[in-house]
Amino acid sequence: MNTIGTKIRIAREQAKLSQRELSDLCGWGYQQSRIGNYERDARQPSLNDIQVLAKALGKTVGYFFDETPDKEGLIKDVSLMRQAIEMIIEVEQEEGCAFTPNQKARMAVALYNDAVRKGKRAPDVTRQDLTPLLEAVN
């Protein structure tokens, strides 16, 4: 399974950028160590950081979340996934958005994966956790 760090490294190398150049494109100055820490999985980027990285690398946010964190690719916390899906549907109805099924699926998986990485359970996930994903879709 490719980790987010591995995916950052692969995308950076495909773009023929150094860690320092990528950091500068992200608006983080020349913080090469920040990119290095992400690529080594020594530090996990926030959803906001992933959004910035995706834009700088010409990728979608979904690129970083195409696999679940579980090695078997299974969703272990069904209530957490249900919460993610329900939040997306609520936002869609309240704000009059019309997400494609693919967008909904990618947002649900991204929200689920982020919550799992942070050790959150369904009741701990809030609309604030979804905001960076909504911004990435718009």
N, C-alpha and C positions, 0 to 999 in steps of 0.2 A: 504494500500500500504506500502510495506517495503521500508524505506529510505535506502540510502547508509550506513548511520550510523548503522541502524539496521542490515543490511546485514554483516557489518564488525563484529559487536558483535556476531551474530549467527555463522559466520565462525570461529571466534576466540574461542568461546566456544566449537564448534565442534572439533577444533584442540586441545582442553584442554590447552590453553595458557592463561596466565594472560596478562593484558594490557602491563605490563612492559616487559614481555617476547616477545610479538609481536613487540613492539617498537624496542627491541634489534635485533630481526630477520630482521627487515626492515633496520637496519643500522642507526637508529636514536638515538642510545644510550638508556638510560633508561628513555625516555620521556613518561612516563605513561600518563601524562596529554594530550599529543597530540592524543593518541589513544582514551582517554576518551572524548575529545572534538569532535572527529569524530563520535564516537558512540552515543553521545547525540545530534548530528547534530548542535552543537554550532559552528562548523567550518567545511567547506566543503573541502575534500581532492582534490588536483589537479589531473589531469589525470596521471601525473608522480607518484604521491603518490599512486593512485589506482593501477597502474601497479606494484609498489613495494609491496603493500599489497597483491595483487592477487598472486604474486610469493611466498611470505612468507606463505600465507594461503593455497597454493595449489589449487587456484581457477583461472578461466579465468577472464580477464577484463570484459567480457560480463556478468559474474555473478552479477556484481554490477549495470548493466544497463538493466535488463530484463523487466523493466517497464518504461513507459514514465512518466515525472514529473506531468502530468495532471491526476487528480483523475479519470476521465472517460477513461483514456488511449488513448485519441485522440491527434493527431498531430494538433496543433493550427496554426503553422506557416509553411505552405506548402512550401514557398520559401526557408526557412531555411533548411528544409529536402531535398529539391531539390538540394540546394547548397552542402549539405553534400554528397549526392549520386554522384553528378557530380565530386566532388573533389576525391572521392574514385576511380571512373572510370578513371579519368585523371591519377592518380598515377599508377593505374594498367597498363594503356597503355604506359605511359612514361618509367616506370621502368621494363616493361615486366613481371610483377607479374601475378599470376593467383589465385586470391582469390576465395574461394568457395562462393556460394550464401549466405550461413549462415554467413561466415565471413564478407561479404559485408553488410549484414543486421545488424549484431551486431555493426560493426564500424559506420554505418550511425546513428543508434539509440544512440550510445554512444556519437558521435560527436554532434548530435542534443541536447541530454540532457545536455551535458556540456555547450553548447552555451546558452541554455535556462537558466540554473543556473547562468551563468555569465551575463545574460541580453543582449546577442549579437543578432544582426539581421544578415540576410544572407550576406550582404556586409562586415560585420565585421569578418566573419570566414575566416581564412587563412590556408594555408598548415601547418603552425606551430602548429595549433590546432589539426591537424590530426597526426602529427609525433608520439606522445606517443602511439597512437592506432596502427600505423604501426609497431612500435617496439615490441608491445605486440604480434602481429600476427606472426612476424618472429621468 
